[in-house]
């Protein structure tokens, strides 16, 4: 029988990896801010900022929400758009 893992155990196991990834994100954003030009209206930076806001919200489903932020909207005609012929 499997014993459920506690939130503290998950945090103990994941903390260093999460911390490292957050530092990587912070460093990337710092590089963007230091670079010349303005990306404030770029959809990608808007998606990144929206994703960071979602991460700060409590509750489950954050991974799915982030995936949706970075996904294209569904297009029923995707096969025609990509030139795929149906057999």
TIKOLTI-853607 format. One line per 3 residues: number of its first residue (from 0); their letters; for each residue x, y, z of C-alpha. Coordinates in steps of 0.05 Angstrom, whole numbers, plus 5000, padded with zeros to 4 digits. Example, Ala and Ser with C-alpha at 12.3 -4.5 7.8 and 13.67 -1.06 7.14 Angstrom:
% TIKOLTI-853607
0	AS	5246 4910 5156; 5273 4979 5143
***
This chain:
% TIKOLTI-853607
0	XXX	5000 5000 5000; 5026 5069 4981; 5030 5122 5035
3	XXX	5010 5191 5009; 5067 5241 5008; 5060 5305 5048
6	XXX	5065 5375 5021; 5128 5385 5063; 5160 5323 5032
9	XXX	5144 5348 4962; 5173 5416 4980; 5236 5384 5009
12	XXX	5245 5344 4946; 5229 5398 4895; 5254 5463 4928
15	XXX	5324 5467 4898; 5301 5450 4828; 5244 5501 4831
18	XXX	5291 5554 4859; 5341 5542 4803; 5287 5548 4749
21	XXX	5261 5612 4780; 5331 5641 4780; 5338 5623 4706
24	XXX	5273 5659 4690; 5294 5720 4730; 5361 5722 4694
27	XXX	5328 5717 4626; 5280 5774 4643; 5340 5815 4668
30	XXX	5375 5803 4601; 5313 5825 4563; 5308 5888 4605
33	XXX	5382 5905 4595; 5379 5895 4519; 5365 5951 4471
36	XXX	5295 5959 4443; 5226 5951 4472; 5187 5886 4475
39	XXX	5129 5911 4518; 5080 5898 4461; 5109 5832 4440
42	XXX	5058 5776 4450; 5112 5730 4478; 5131 5776 4536
45	XXX	5057 5787 4550; 5048 5712 4554; 5108 5705 4601
48	XXX	5080 5759 4647; 5011 5727 4646; 5042 5660 4663
51	XXX	5080 5690 4721; 5016 5719 4748; 4982 5651 4743
54	XXX	5039 5619 4781; 5026 5666 4838; 4953 5643 4844
57	XXX	4936 5587 4892; 4900 5524 4873; 4911 5466 4826
60	XXX	4916 5466 4751; 4971 5517 4742; 5010 5473 4693
63	XXX	4949 5466 4649; 4934 5540 4652; 5006 5557 4631
66	XXX	5002 5507 4574; 4939 5541 4550; 4972 5610 4553
69	XXX	5028 5586 4508; 4984 5545 4461; 4953 5566 4396
72	XXX	4877 5571 4395; 4844 5510 4364; 4828 5517 4290
75	XXX	4779 5467 4262; 4810 5477 4194; 4881 5462 4218
78	XXX	4892 5408 4166; 4875 5453 4108; 4917 5510 4138
81	XXX	4977 5463 4141; 4963 5433 4072; 4946 5364 4098
84	XXX	4900 5324 4053; 4851 5276 4084; 4852 5206 4054
***
